[in-house]
Amino acid sequence: MHPKNPDIAYVAVIGHLFGPNKERGLYKTTDGGANWTNTKFIDEDTGFTDVVMDPANPNTLYAASYQRRRQPWGFNGGGPGSGIWKTTDGAKTWTKMTGNGLPTNPIIGRIGLDVARSKPGTIYASIEVGASGGTGAGVNDDGTLADPNAGRGGGGGGGGRGQAPPPPDPNKSGIWRSDDAGKTWRFLSNSMDRPMYYSQIRRCRDSRTAITTPSGSTRATAIT
C-alpha cells in the first residue's frame, strides 16, 4: 500500500491451482480497491507471489513471478517464467532482472522478497533454483522442463543424521542479496533450501533474516 495515499495498493496474484488462467499477474488499484488493473501479465501459467515497495520511493517496487501448474496427481512448480521484476514508475512498466549474480539456471521456482527499511537499496531474495530441496520444481532428472501434465514426486529428506553441512552452493536454492537496488546480486546462504515451503523472507530490526512458512511458523537466522 502507498504510504501517503491509501487508495493506491498492489497485490501479487498467483491464480487458481489447476489449469491455465488469465487472472494471474500483478494488480494495482488507485481507488481503494473498487477497480483493479493487471499491470503485469506474463502468461497463463505464471502468476506473482510477492511484491515489496521501496520505503523511500513508493513508485519503486519489486515483484516475484512464479511459474507453476498443479494436477490431481502431482505438482510442477518452476520454469523460465519465474523471476524478479522491478518498476520505477508505479507499475506502468516492469523490467525482469537477470544475470549480475542471480542464478543462471533457467528453471526457477518460488521467490520471496524484502527490502531493508533502514537501507532501501538493500534487497533480499529467497530463490528456489532447479529441482533442489526436493520440491519437485517442474524439471526432469536431467534438468529439462517437465511436461506440466506429468506428476513428479518430492525428493528424499536430508540432514539430521550428523553429517557436516555441505559448503554453500549458489547453484542451489538459497538467499541472495543486492546492495544497489537490484543492479547486482551476491549469494549468501543455502539455509533457505526450500523456498517453496519457507515462502517469505523478512529483514528483522536486529539484523537477522526471518523466514516464514505457509503455516505461519517463523525462524530467524543471522544472515547478512
N, CA, C and O of each residue as an XYZ file, in Angstrom:
896
protein
N       0.830     -1.194      0.000
C       0.000      0.000      0.000
C       0.871      1.252      0.000
O       1.911      1.301      0.656
N       0.432      2.257     -0.741
C       1.153      3.524     -0.805
C       1.166      4.174      0.579
O       0.116      4.259      1.216
N       2.328      4.637      1.064
C       2.408      5.168      2.432
C       1.652      6.473      2.649
O       1.310      6.803      3.785
N       1.382      7.226      1.574
C       0.706      8.515      1.722
C      -0.677      8.552      1.080
O      -1.462      9.462      1.345
N      -0.972      7.575      0.244
C      -2.271      7.518     -0.421
C      -2.839      6.115     -0.274
O      -2.487      5.233     -1.057
N      -3.709      5.879      0.707
C      -4.225      4.527      0.951
C      -5.114      3.991     -0.169
O      -5.467      2.811     -0.162
N      -5.478      4.833     -1.123
C      -6.262      4.350     -2.257
C      -5.408      3.571     -3.254
O      -5.937      2.859     -4.107
N      -4.094      3.705     -3.144
C      -3.186      3.010     -4.063
C      -2.606      1.781     -3.372
O      -1.986      1.889     -2.314
N      -2.808      0.627     -3.970
C      -2.303     -0.622     -3.397
C      -1.964     -1.591     -4.520
O      -2.453     -1.466     -5.642
N      -1.119     -2.557     -4.193
C      -0.675     -3.560     -5.157
C      -0.895     -4.950     -4.567
O      -0.745     -5.153     -3.362
N      -1.250     -5.902     -5.423
C      -1.479     -7.278     -4.979
C      -0.834     -8.241     -5.972
O      -1.040     -8.133     -7.181
N      -0.056     -9.179     -5.448
C       0.514    -10.247     -6.266
C      -0.497    -11.387     -6.333
O      -0.935    -11.891     -5.298
N      -0.867    -11.793     -7.540
C      -1.910    -12.810     -7.733
C      -1.313    -14.010     -8.462
O      -0.833    -13.886     -9.589
N      -1.346    -15.173     -7.811
C      -0.794    -16.386     -8.404
C      -1.794    -17.077     -9.319
O      -1.390    -17.794    -10.234
N      -3.096    -16.879     -9.094
C      -4.111    -17.555     -9.898
C      -4.521    -18.876     -9.277
O      -3.925    -19.321     -8.297
N      -5.552    -19.511     -9.855
C      -6.032    -20.758     -9.257
C      -5.068    -21.902     -9.542
O      -4.246    -21.826    -10.455
N      -5.179    -22.957     -8.753
C      -4.201    -24.042     -8.787
C      -4.201    -24.829    -10.091
O      -3.142    -25.090    -10.662
N      -5.379    -25.204    -10.560
C      -5.469    -26.190    -11.632
C      -5.711    -25.526    -12.983
O      -6.704    -24.821    -13.165
N      -4.813    -25.751    -13.919
C      -5.001    -25.280    -15.274
C      -4.561    -23.854    -15.510
O      -4.334    -23.105    -14.560
N      -4.438    -23.473    -16.770
C      -4.042    -22.108    -17.119
C      -5.174    -21.126    -16.846
O      -6.350    -21.482    -16.931
N      -4.812    -19.884    -16.516
C      -5.842    -18.854    -16.347
C      -5.242    -17.474    -16.537
O      -4.079    -17.232    -16.214
N      -6.057    -16.577    -17.067
C      -5.608    -15.230    -17.412
C      -5.668    -14.263    -16.233
O      -5.327    -13.090    -16.386
N      -6.092    -14.728    -15.070
C      -6.180    -13.848    -13.904
C      -4.843    -13.672    -13.194
O      -4.731    -12.836    -12.297
N      -3.838    -14.433    -13.572
C      -2.532    -14.320    -12.924
C      -1.899    -12.965    -13.260
O      -2.072    -12.444    -14.362
N      -1.161    -12.403    -12.290
C      -0.474    -11.150    -12.592
C      -0.226    -10.296    -11.369
O      -0.416    -10.739    -10.236
N       0.202     -9.066    -11.605
C       0.470     -8.090    -10.552
C      -0.548     -6.967    -10.704
O      -0.513     -6.212    -11.676
N      -1.452     -6.863     -9.738
C      -2.587     -5.946     -9.837
C      -2.361     -4.666     -9.037
O      -1.651     -4.650     -8.032
N      -2.995     -3.587     -9.522
C      -2.911     -2.286     -8.857
C      -4.290     -1.641     -8.811
O      -5.053     -1.709     -9.775
N      -4.601     -1.014     -7.678
C      -5.811     -0.203     -7.564
C      -5.417      1.222     -7.204
O      -4.460      1.443     -6.462
N      -6.157      2.180     -7.731
C      -5.931      3.592     -7.394
C      -7.169      4.219     -6.769
O      -7.211      5.425     -6.526
N      -8.182      3.386     -6.510
C      -9.424      3.902     -5.924
C      -9.865      3.078     -4.719
O     -11.056      2.846     -4.513
N      -8.894      2.643     -3.933
C      -9.212      1.920     -2.708
C      -9.779      0.538     -2.908
O     -10.456      0.023     -2.018
N      -9.528     -0.082     -4.042
C      -9.976     -1.448     -4.281
C     -11.255     -1.571     -5.069
O     -11.697     -2.689     -5.336
N     -11.869     -0.470     -5.453
C     -13.100     -0.542     -6.243
C     -12.816     -1.126     -7.626
O     -13.635     -1.870     -8.166
N     -11.677     -0.796     -8.190
C     -11.278     -1.306     -9.501
C      -9.803     -1.705     -9.459
O      -8.995     -1.107     -8.749
N      -9.481     -2.732    -10.243
C      -8.112     -3.237    -10.275
C      -7.636     -3.378    -11.717
O      -8.412     -3.729    -12.606
N      -6.349     -3.099    -11.939
C      -5.725     -3.249    -13.249
C      -4.557     -4.218    -13.136
O      -3.725     -4.103    -12.235
N      -4.503     -5.174    -14.061
C      -3.377     -6.101    -14.098
C      -2.213     -5.399    -14.798
O      -2.222     -5.242    -16.019
N      -1.218     -4.980    -14.026
C      -0.114     -4.199    -14.588
C       0.964     -5.064    -15.225
O       1.766     -4.570    -16.017
N       0.991     -6.362    -14.884
C       1.987     -7.253    -15.475
C       1.436     -8.661    -15.606
O       1.303     -9.382    -14.617
N       1.116     -9.050    -16.841
C       0.686    -10.409    -17.145
C       1.791    -11.063    -17.957
O       2.222    -10.520    -18.975
N       2.253    -12.231    -17.510
C       3.331    -12.933    -18.205
C       2.765    -14.001    -19.127
O       2.956    -13.938    -20.342
N       2.072    -14.979    -18.563
C       1.382    -15.990    -19.353
C       0.392    -16.708    -18.450
O       0.316    -16.417    -17.257
N      -0.362    -17.637    -19.006
C      -1.443    -18.284    -18.268
C      -0.953    -19.303    -17.248
O      -1.759    -19.849    -16.495
N       0.340    -19.571    -17.207
C       0.904    -20.491    -16.218
C       1.755    -19.775    -15.177
O       2.257    -20.414    -14.252
N       1.928    -18.462    -15.307
C       2.826    -17.716    -14.426
C       2.095    -16.576    -13.738
O       1.558    -15.681    -14.392
N       2.082    -16.618    -12.408
C       1.497    -15.532    -11.635
C       2.556    -14.871    -10.775
O       3.753    -15.021    -11.020
N       2.105    -14.134     -9.760
C       3.029    -13.452     -8.853
C       2.733    -13.872     -7.419
O       1.577    -14.071     -7.046
N       3.789    -14.004     -6.620
C       3.638    -14.463     -5.237
C       4.081    -13.443     -4.202
O       3.771    -13.598     -3.021
N       4.795    -12.408     -4.611
C       5.281    -11.432     -3.636
C       5.506    -10.096     -4.320
O       5.880    -10.043     -5.492
N       5.278     -9.014     -3.582
C       5.579     -7.672     -4.070
C       5.963     -6.818     -2.870
O       5.279     -6.841     -1.847
N       7.054     -6.064     -2.988
C       7.518     -5.199     -1.905
C       7.796     -3.811     -2.470
O       8.188     -3.661     -3.627
N       7.586     -2.804     -1.632
C       7.728     -1.410     -2.045
C       8.973     -0.796     -1.414
O       9.282     -1.057     -0.252
N       9.676      0.014     -2.183
C      10.809      0.766     -1.660
C      10.276      1.778     -0.647
O       9.491      2.650     -1.020
N      10.680      1.690      0.624
C      10.129      2.597      1.639
C      10.489      4.060      1.409
O       9.852      4.947      1.977
N      11.498      4.323      0.587
C      11.894      5.701      0.306
C      11.257      6.251     -0.966
O      11.260      7.462     -1.189
N      10.710      5.360     -1.806
C      10.110      5.777     -3.073
C       8.977      4.828     -3.428
O       9.239      3.740     -3.941
N       7.724      5.199     -3.173
C       6.602      4.286     -3.397
C       6.351      3.941     -4.859
O       5.553      3.049     -5.145
N       7.007      4.621     -5.786
C       6.871      4.264     -7.196
C       7.827      3.151     -7.608
O       7.738      2.630     -8.720
N       8.736      2.788     -6.715
C       9.669      1.695     -6.983
C       9.219      0.455     -6.227
O       9.108      0.473     -5.001
N       8.963     -0.613     -6.956
C       8.519     -1.871     -6.365
C       9.290     -3.027     -6.984
O       9.776     -2.946     -8.113
N       9.388     -4.106     -6.212
C       9.998     -5.345     -6.670
C       8.952     -6.450     -6.527
O       8.260     -6.526     -5.512
N       8.839     -7.297     -7.536
C       7.825     -8.350     -7.514
C       8.437     -9.673     -7.944
O       9.392     -9.706     -8.721
N       7.874    -10.769     -7.429
C       8.360    -12.114     -7.743
C       7.301    -12.876     -8.524
O       6.179    -13.053     -8.049
N       7.656    -13.325     -9.719
C       6.745    -14.152    -10.510
C       7.065    -15.625    -10.284
O       8.187    -15.983     -9.924
N       6.057    -16.477    -10.501
C       6.195    -17.903    -10.198
C       5.426    -18.708    -11.233
O       4.202    -18.608    -11.317
N       6.140    -19.503    -12.020
C       5.520    -20.395    -12.991
C       5.234    -21.726    -12.321
O       6.137    -22.346    -11.759
N       3.985    -22.169    -12.374
C       3.649    -23.429    -11.713
C       2.369    -24.004    -12.307
O       1.573    -23.289    -12.917
N       2.188    -25.299    -12.121
C       0.960    -25.979    -12.546
C       0.732    -27.178    -11.632
O       1.618    -28.016    -11.466
N      -0.443    -27.255    -11.048
C      -0.802    -28.400    -10.210
C      -1.834    -29.252    -10.939
O      -2.767    -28.742    -11.558
N      -1.639    -30.560    -10.846
C      -2.587    -31.533    -11.366
C      -3.057    -32.405    -10.209
O      -2.421    -32.398     -9.155
N      -4.147    -33.159    -10.363
C      -4.610    -34.012     -9.266
C      -3.561    -35.019     -8.806
O      -3.579    -35.449     -7.653
N      -2.647    -35.396     -9.698
C      -1.671    -36.430     -9.362
C      -0.263    -35.890     -9.092
O       0.646    -36.675     -8.818
N      -0.066    -34.597     -9.160
C       1.277    -34.083     -8.935
C       1.345    -32.577     -9.071
O       0.340    -31.914     -9.327
N       2.549    -32.044     -8.896
C       2.745    -30.598     -8.908
C       4.074    -30.253     -9.557
O       5.112    -30.790     -9.169
N       4.052    -29.368    -10.535
C       5.258    -28.851    -11.156
C       5.350    -27.367    -10.842
O       4.532    -26.580    -11.318
N       6.330    -26.983    -10.053
C       6.482    -25.580     -9.674
C       7.834    -25.055    -10.081
O       8.816    -25.266     -9.370
N       7.910    -24.380    -11.202
C       9.172    -23.815    -11.648
C       9.248    -23.726    -13.150
O       8.607    -24.502    -13.859
N      10.036    -22.772    -13.643
C      10.202    -22.606    -15.075
C      10.778    -21.251    -15.399
O      11.045    -20.461    -14.493
N      10.977    -20.964    -16.676
C      11.571    -19.688    -17.079
C      10.687    -18.480    -16.820
O      11.168    -17.348    -16.866
N       9.401    -18.695    -16.547
C       8.524    -17.564    -16.241
C       8.768    -16.970    -14.870
O       8.413    -15.817    -14.622
N       9.373    -17.745    -13.968
C       9.666    -17.245    -12.620
C      10.807    -16.231    -12.672
O      11.711    -16.347    -13.499
N      10.758    -15.234    -11.780
C      11.838    -14.262    -11.751
C      11.536    -13.078    -10.856
O      10.477    -13.010    -10.232
N      12.476    -12.145    -10.797
C      12.342    -10.918    -10.017
C      12.159     -9.754    -10.981
O      12.911     -9.606    -11.945
N      11.149     -8.930    -10.709
C      10.800     -7.806    -11.572
C      10.892     -6.501    -10.795
O      10.719     -6.474     -9.577
N      11.170     -5.408    -11.525
C      11.272     -4.095    -10.884
C      10.548     -3.041    -11.715
O      10.610     -3.048    -12.945
N       9.861     -2.137    -11.022
C       9.283     -0.959    -11.660
C       9.746      0.278    -10.909
O       9.906      0.247     -9.689
N       9.960      1.358    -11.632
C      10.321      2.636    -11.010
C       9.305      3.722    -11.336
O       9.513      4.894    -11.022
N       8.201      3.323    -11.970
C       7.185      4.297    -12.363
C       5.784      3.902    -11.896
O       4.791      4.155    -12.579
N       5.725      3.276    -10.715
C       4.417      2.926    -10.167
C       3.685      1.863    -10.939
O       2.458      1.906    -11.032
N       4.414      0.893    -11.508
C       3.857     -0.276    -12.202
C       3.376      0.024    -13.617
O       2.647     -0.782    -14.196
N       3.767      1.163    -14.188
C       3.445      1.401    -15.598
C       4.259      0.460    -16.482
O       3.749     -0.068    -17.470
N       5.513      0.254    -16.126
C       6.381     -0.677    -16.850
C       7.158     -1.520    -15.845
O       7.460     -1.072    -14.739
N       7.475     -2.754    -16.251
C       8.227     -3.674    -15.404
C       9.428     -4.207    -16.179
O       9.341     -4.441    -17.385
N      10.548     -4.398    -15.484
C      11.751     -4.964    -16.079
C      12.173     -6.191    -15.285
O      12.264     -6.146    -14.058
N      12.430     -7.287    -15.991
C      12.867     -8.512    -15.326
C      14.369     -8.463    -15.090
O      15.135     -8.126    -15.993
N      14.787     -8.800    -13.878
C      16.203     -8.818    -13.530
C      16.802    -10.172    -13.901
O      16.260    -11.220    -13.550
N      17.907    -10.138    -14.603
C      18.604    -11.367    -14.983
C      20.105    -11.151    -14.862
O      20.593    -10.025    -14.962
N      20.836    -12.250    -14.645
C      22.285    -12.169    -14.564
C      22.755    -11.329    -13.397
O      22.031    -11.171    -12.414
N      23.958    -10.787    -13.491
C      24.525     -9.897    -12.475
C      24.512    -10.512    -11.079
O      24.273     -9.823    -10.087
N      24.773    -11.825    -11.016
C      24.835    -12.513     -9.738
C      23.636    -13.358     -9.402
O      23.708    -14.178     -8.486
N      22.522    -13.191    -10.112
C      21.345    -14.026     -9.887
C      21.581    -15.418    -10.477
O      22.456    -15.578    -11.328
N      20.815    -16.435    -10.039
C      21.002    -17.786    -10.568
C      20.865    -17.820    -12.087
O      19.998    -17.153    -12.652
N      21.712    -18.592    -12.738
C      21.667    -18.712    -14.196
C      20.828    -19.895    -14.656
O      20.546    -20.021    -15.848
N      20.424    -20.761    -13.736
C      19.569    -21.894    -14.079
C      18.246    -21.371    -14.642
O      17.603    -20.545    -13.995
N      17.815    -21.827    -15.832
C      16.549    -21.332    -16.388
C      15.323    -21.823    -15.640
O      14.227    -21.291    -15.822
N      15.500    -22.838    -14.798
C      14.376    -23.376    -14.042
C      14.391    -22.758    -12.647
O      15.141    -23.197    -11.775
N      13.563    -21.744    -12.443
C      13.456    -21.058    -11.164
C      12.065    -21.295    -10.598
O      11.073    -21.231    -11.324
N      11.996    -21.569     -9.292
C      10.716    -21.814     -8.638
C      10.223    -20.595     -7.889
O      10.251    -19.480     -8.410
N       9.774    -20.810     -6.670
C       9.179    -19.734     -5.886
C      10.250    -18.782     -5.344
O      11.359    -19.195     -5.008
N       9.888    -17.500     -5.270
C      10.800    -16.457     -4.802
C      10.100    -15.618     -3.744
O       8.930    -15.267     -3.897
N      10.817    -15.295     -2.667
C      10.333    -14.358     -1.657
C      11.224    -13.131     -1.648
O      12.424    -13.242     -1.900
N      10.662    -11.956     -1.361
C      11.411    -10.703     -1.430
C      11.204     -9.846     -0.192
O      10.160     -9.912      0.458
N      12.214     -9.038      0.127
C      12.057     -7.993      1.138
C      13.088     -6.902      0.888
O      14.153     -7.145      0.320
N      12.743     -5.677      1.331
C      13.624     -4.517      1.224
C      13.977     -4.067      2.632
O      13.100     -3.984      3.492
N      15.246     -3.776      2.878
C      15.675     -3.289      4.190
C      15.112     -1.891      4.422
O      15.354     -0.979      3.632
N      14.361     -1.727      5.511
C      13.731     -0.428      5.771
C      14.766      0.658      6.053
O      14.566      1.815      5.683
N      15.869      0.294      6.704
C      16.892      1.273      7.052
C      17.804      1.609      5.878
O      18.519      2.611      5.906
N      17.777      0.763      4.840
C      18.633      0.972      3.674
C      17.901      0.438      2.451
O      18.136     -0.698      2.038
N      17.005      1.250      1.859
C      16.112      0.762      0.804
C      16.805      0.147     -0.401
O      16.189     -0.639     -1.120
N      18.074      0.484     -0.644
C      18.763     -0.120     -1.773
C      19.169     -1.556     -1.548
O      19.647     -2.218     -2.469
N      18.983     -2.055     -0.321
C      19.336     -3.433      0.015
C      18.106     -4.320     -0.087
O      17.100     -4.082      0.581
N      18.193     -5.343     -0.926
C      17.072     -6.248     -1.188
C      17.512     -7.674     -0.889
O      18.634     -8.069     -1.208
N      16.624     -8.440     -0.275
C      16.870     -9.854     -0.007
C      15.891    -10.692     -0.826
O      14.724    -10.331     -0.978
N      16.380    -11.808     -1.349
C      15.531    -12.704     -2.132
C      15.814    -14.148     -1.759
O      16.965    -14.584     -1.773
N      14.768    -14.887     -1.427
C      14.874    -16.338     -1.288
C      14.448    -16.931     -2.625
O      13.351    -16.649     -3.108
N      15.300    -17.745     -3.220
C      15.067    -18.222     -4.579
C      15.174    -19.739     -4.630
O      16.165    -20.318     -4.185
N      14.148    -20.375     -5.173
C      14.176    -21.816     -5.415
C      14.813    -22.056     -6.783
O      14.306    -21.585     -7.801
N      15.915    -22.783     -6.801
C      16.683    -22.981     -8.029
C      16.592    -24.429     -8.474
O      16.908    -25.333     -7.702
N      16.166    -24.662     -9.703
C      16.114    -26.000    -10.259
C      15.265    -26.936     -9.425
O      14.223    -26.544     -8.899
N      15.713    -28.172     -9.307
C      14.967    -29.184     -8.565
C      15.515    -29.379     -7.169
O      15.234    -30.397     -6.536
N      16.299    -28.419     -6.668
C      16.915    -28.588     -5.356
C      15.879    -28.547     -4.259
O      14.784    -28.017     -4.443
N      16.226    -29.107     -3.120
C      15.334    -29.057     -1.972
C      14.240    -30.093     -1.996
O      13.421    -30.129     -1.078
N      14.190    -30.948     -3.019
C      13.168    -31.984     -3.061
C      11.772    -31.431     -3.230
O      10.812    -32.019     -2.731
N      11.636    -30.296     -3.933
C      10.318    -29.678     -4.047
C       9.586    -30.092     -5.300
O       8.415    -29.749     -5.465
N      10.240    -30.823     -6.195
C       9.584    -31.163     -7.445
C       9.386    -29.916     -8.275
O       8.248    -29.540     -8.557
N      10.463    -29.265     -8.673
C      10.377    -27.929     -9.245
C      10.087    -27.905    -10.735
O      10.535    -26.996    -11.433
N       9.339    -28.896    -11.240
C       8.932    -28.833    -12.632
C      10.010    -29.221    -13.621
O       9.968    -28.797    -14.776
N      10.982    -30.023    -13.191
C      12.055    -30.439    -14.084
C      12.254    -31.939    -13.985
O      11.930    -32.561    -12.973
N      12.792    -32.508    -15.052
C      13.148    -33.910    -15.044
C      14.507    -34.088    -14.379
O      15.177    -33.107    -14.056
N      14.916    -35.340    -14.174
C      16.183    -35.599    -13.501
C      17.383    -35.069    -14.283
O      18.432    -34.802    -13.697
N      17.239    -34.913    -15.610
C      18.353    -34.396    -16.408
C      18.327    -32.879    -16.527
O      19.126    -32.305    -17.267
N      17.404    -32.211    -15.797
C      17.359    -30.757    -15.785
C      16.453    -30.138    -16.823
O      16.285    -28.918    -16.839
N      15.852    -30.958    -17.709
C      14.951    -30.406    -18.716
C      13.581    -30.138    -18.111
O      13.224    -30.713    -17.083
N      12.813    -29.259    -18.758
C      11.475    -28.937    -18.275
C      10.572    -30.155    -18.329
O      10.570    -30.897    -19.311
N       9.804    -30.355    -17.266
C       8.841    -31.444    -17.235
C       7.548    -31.010    -17.896
O       7.190    -29.833    -17.866
N       6.848    -31.962    -18.492
C       5.524    -31.689    -19.035
C       4.618    -31.261    -17.892
O       4.547    -31.967    -16.887
N       3.906    -30.108    -18.005
C       3.053    -29.669    -16.902
C       1.940    -30.635    -16.574
O       1.336    -30.544    -15.506
N       1.653    -31.574    -17.487
C       0.616    -32.562    -17.223
C       1.170    -33.826    -16.586
O       0.432    -34.780    -16.341
N       2.472    -33.833    -16.318
C       3.100    -35.004    -15.703
C       3.383    -34.724    -14.244
O       3.780    -33.615    -13.889
N       3.183    -35.712    -13.396
C       3.449    -35.540    -11.975
C       4.898    -35.817    -11.651
O       5.621    -36.451    -12.420
N       5.307    -35.330    -10.494
C       6.685    -35.587    -10.041
C       6.670    -35.678     -8.533
O       6.112    -34.806     -7.866
N       7.274    -36.722     -7.982
C       7.330    -36.875     -6.540
C       8.425    -36.026     -5.934
O       9.368    -35.629     -6.618
N       8.295    -35.750     -4.651
C       9.325    -34.970     -3.956
C      10.556    -35.813     -3.685
O      10.487    -37.041     -3.653
N      11.676    -35.146     -3.489
C      12.925    -35.835     -3.207
C      12.981    -36.304     -1.773
O      12.153    -35.917     -0.948
N      13.959    -37.137     -1.478
C      14.117    -37.660     -0.135
C      14.601    -36.607      0.829
O      15.262    -35.649      0.425
N      14.280    -36.771      2.112
C      14.714    -35.808      3.121
C      16.202    -35.937      3.385
O      16.798    -36.985      3.134
N      16.796    -34.870      3.891
C      18.223    -34.889      4.168
C      18.507    -34.246      5.504
O      17.623    -33.633      6.103
N      19.718    -34.379      5.972
C      20.123    -33.745      7.223
C      19.655    -34.537      8.427
O      18.976    -35.554      8.289
N      20.024    -34.062      9.610
C      19.573    -34.694     10.838
C      20.265    -35.999     11.136
O      19.848    -36.719     12.044
N      21.321    -36.331     10.395
C      21.989    -37.616     10.609
C      23.444    -37.426     11.048
O      24.234    -38.369     11.011
N      23.791    -36.220     11.457
C      25.120    -35.992     11.970
C      26.161    -35.631     10.937
O      27.327    -35.449     11.288
N      25.774    -35.516      9.640
C      26.765    -35.160      8.638
C      27.125    -33.687      8.746
O      26.335    -32.875      9.230
N      28.323    -33.353      8.292
C      28.710    -31.948      8.209
C      27.904    -31.285      7.101
O      27.681    -31.902      6.059
N      27.464    -30.050      7.294
C      26.686    -29.387      6.254
C      27.533    -29.169      5.008
O      28.731    -28.910      5.119
N      26.934    -29.268      3.822
C      27.697    -29.056      2.593
C      28.099    -27.594      2.463
O      27.458    -26.729      3.060
N      29.144    -27.298      1.699
C      29.545    -25.897      1.509
C      28.471    -25.132      0.744
O      27.714    -25.737     -0.015
N      28.389    -23.816      0.929
C      27.387    -23.021      0.207
C      27.514    -23.210     -1.300
O      28.620    -23.235     -1.841
N      26.382    -23.340     -1.964
C      26.366    -23.595     -3.403
C      25.379    -22.650     -4.079
O      24.170    -22.825     -3.923
N      25.856    -21.648     -4.831
C      24.949    -20.702     -5.486
C      24.143    -21.310     -6.618
O      23.269    -20.649     -7.177
N      24.422    -22.566     -6.965
C      23.647    -23.247     -7.998
C      22.436    -23.960     -7.423
O      21.686    -24.611     -8.150
N      22.245    -23.836     -6.106
C      21.096    -24.439     -5.447
C      20.250    -23.353     -4.785
O      20.642    -22.187     -4.739
N      19.095    -23.749     -4.278
C      18.188    -22.793     -3.643
C      18.840    -22.133     -2.441
O      19.639    -22.754     -1.739
N      18.497    -20.872     -2.206
C      19.066    -20.165     -1.075
C      18.658    -18.710     -1.034
O      17.589    -18.335     -1.515
N      19.523    -17.890     -0.452
C      19.238    -16.474     -0.240
C      20.272    -15.622     -0.972
O      21.473    -15.880     -0.908
N      19.774    -14.600     -1.667
C      20.621    -13.652     -2.386
C      20.375    -12.246     -1.840
O      19.323    -11.960     -1.268
N      21.365    -11.378     -2.029
C      21.261    -10.000     -1.548
C      21.792     -9.031     -2.609
O      22.794     -9.293     -3.275
N      21.092     -7.911     -2.740
C      21.557     -6.814     -3.585
C      21.705     -5.568     -2.725
O      20.840     -5.277     -1.899
N      22.789     -4.836     -2.912
C      23.011     -3.590     -2.179
C      22.924     -2.360     -3.074
O      23.233     -1.250     -2.640
N      22.506     -2.555     -4.317
C      22.403     -1.432     -5.248
C      21.071     -1.441     -5.995
O      21.008     -1.196     -7.200
N      20.006     -1.731     -5.241
C      18.635     -1.697     -5.782
C      18.426     -2.679     -6.928
O      17.649     -2.411     -7.845
N      19.115     -3.811     -6.878
C      18.881     -4.865     -7.843
C      19.794     -4.871     -9.051
O      19.638     -5.714     -9.934
N      20.751     -3.945     -9.113
C      21.663     -3.934    -10.260
C      22.577     -5.152    -10.239
O      22.801     -5.785    -11.271
N      23.104     -5.477     -9.063
C      23.953     -6.656     -8.903
C      23.512     -7.418     -7.659
O      22.925     -6.851     -6.737
N      23.808     -8.722     -7.653
C      23.397     -9.591     -6.557
C      24.572    -10.447     -6.117
O      25.480    -10.733     -6.898
N      24.539    -10.854     -4.841
C      25.527    -11.809     -4.346
C      24.823    -12.889     -3.532
O      23.857    -12.628     -2.815
N      25.329    -14.091     -3.665
C      24.768    -15.244     -2.963
C      25.207    -15.225     -1.506
O      26.370    -14.952     -1.208
N      24.273    -15.515     -0.593
C      24.580    -15.505      0.831
C      24.640    -16.890      1.449
O      25.613    -17.228      2.123
N      23.606    -17.696      1.227
C      23.493    -18.918      2.019
C      22.497    -19.879      1.398
O      21.569    -19.468      0.701
N      22.702    -21.180      1.660
C      21.722    -22.208      1.303
C      20.787    -22.522      2.460
O      20.041    -23.499      2.395
N      20.810    -21.710      3.528
C      19.993    -22.027      4.698
C      18.506    -21.982      4.368
O      17.705    -22.608      5.063
N      18.126    -21.262      3.332
C      16.744    -21.275      2.839
C      16.698    -22.249      1.667
O      16.605    -21.840      0.509
N      16.764    -23.552      1.984
C      16.915    -24.536      0.918
C      15.596    -24.971      0.305
O      15.598    -25.697     -0.690
N      14.466    -24.548      0.869
C      13.178    -24.945      0.304
C      12.243    -23.736      0.248
O      11.275    -23.675      1.006
N      12.515    -22.781     -0.631
C      11.683    -21.570     -0.696
C      10.227    -21.839     -1.041
O       9.369    -20.985     -0.818
N       9.940    -23.023     -1.584
C       8.539    -23.337     -1.863
C       7.736    -23.417     -0.571
O       6.551    -23.084     -0.557
N       8.378    -23.861      0.523
C       7.690    -24.004      1.799
C       7.952    -22.812      2.717
O       7.025    -22.273      3.322
N       9.226    -22.401      2.820
C       9.545    -21.173      3.554
C       9.314    -20.024      2.583
O      10.248    -19.532      1.950
N       8.068    -19.607      2.474
C       7.642    -18.820      1.320
C       7.882    -17.331      1.437
O       7.719    -16.616      0.448
N       8.264    -16.828      2.608
C       8.504    -15.398      2.759
C       9.832    -15.163      3.463
O      10.267    -15.969      4.286
N      10.462    -14.056      3.129
C      11.699    -13.649      3.789
C      11.514    -12.220      4.268
O      11.043    -11.368      3.515
N      11.882    -11.949      5.520
C      11.702    -10.620      6.092
C      12.962    -10.214      6.846
O      13.549    -11.017      7.572
N      13.365     -8.972      6.669
C      14.550     -8.453      7.346
C      14.157     -7.919      8.710
O      13.312     -7.028      8.804
N      14.764     -8.456      9.786
C      14.447     -8.047     11.153
C      15.258     -6.813     11.544
O      16.294     -6.525     10.945
N      14.779     -6.096     12.544
C      15.482     -4.900     13.003
C      16.808     -5.222     13.672
O      17.698     -4.374     13.723
N      16.949     -6.453     14.193
C      18.197     -6.823     14.863
C      19.208     -7.437     13.894
O      20.139     -8.130     14.305
N      19.008     -7.172     12.593
C      19.927     -7.599     11.530
C      19.858     -9.084     11.229
O      20.705     -9.606     10.505
N      18.861     -9.773     11.773
C      18.646    -11.153     11.368
C      17.638    -11.195     10.222
O      16.938    -10.217      9.958
N      17.577    -12.339      9.550
C      16.639    -12.523      8.459
C      15.605    -13.547      8.883
O      15.955    -14.666      9.259
N      14.325    -13.173      8.826
C      13.241    -14.069      9.230
C      12.683    -14.785      8.013
O      12.476    -14.183      6.959
N      12.441    -16.088      8.175
C      11.911    -16.921      7.113
C      10.591    -17.506      7.592
O      10.546    -18.160      8.634
N       9.512    -17.278      6.842
C       8.175    -17.658      7.276
C       7.601    -18.740      6.377
O       7.726    -18.674      5.154
N       6.961    -19.751      6.998
C       6.350    -20.837      6.258
C       4.886    -20.527      5.994
O       4.312    -19.663      6.658
N       4.252    -21.234      5.010
C       2.832    -21.017      4.763
C       1.957    -21.294      5.977
O       0.866    -20.734      6.085
N       2.415    -22.150      6.898
C       1.617    -22.457      8.084
C       1.690    -21.354      9.127
O       0.934    -21.367     10.098
N       2.601    -20.393      8.933
C       2.698    -19.272      9.856
C       3.873    -19.338     10.804
O       4.157    -18.357     11.491
N       4.572    -20.471     10.868
C       5.726    -20.558     11.756
C       6.892    -19.767     11.166
O       7.005    -19.628      9.948
N       7.749    -19.255     12.035
C       8.841    -18.390     11.595
C      10.127    -18.782     12.294
O      10.120    -19.113     13.480
N      11.232    -18.746     11.563
C      12.543    -18.914     12.175
C      13.430    -17.769     11.689
O      13.272    -17.287     10.568
N      14.350    -17.343     12.528
C      15.241    -16.238     12.184
C      16.677    -16.705     12.269
O      17.032    -17.501     13.139
N      17.494    -16.214     11.371
C      18.893    -16.604     11.340
C      19.756    -15.392     11.027
O      19.299    -14.451     10.378
N      20.989    -15.411     11.481
C      21.879    -14.257     11.305
C      22.542    -14.310      9.938
O      23.699    -14.712      9.819
N      21.818    -13.909      8.915
C      22.342    -13.853      7.556
C      22.444    -12.391      7.162
O      21.442    -11.677      7.196
N      23.610    -11.935      6.794
C      23.808    -10.537      6.438
C      24.212    -10.376      4.988
O      24.418     -9.254      4.526
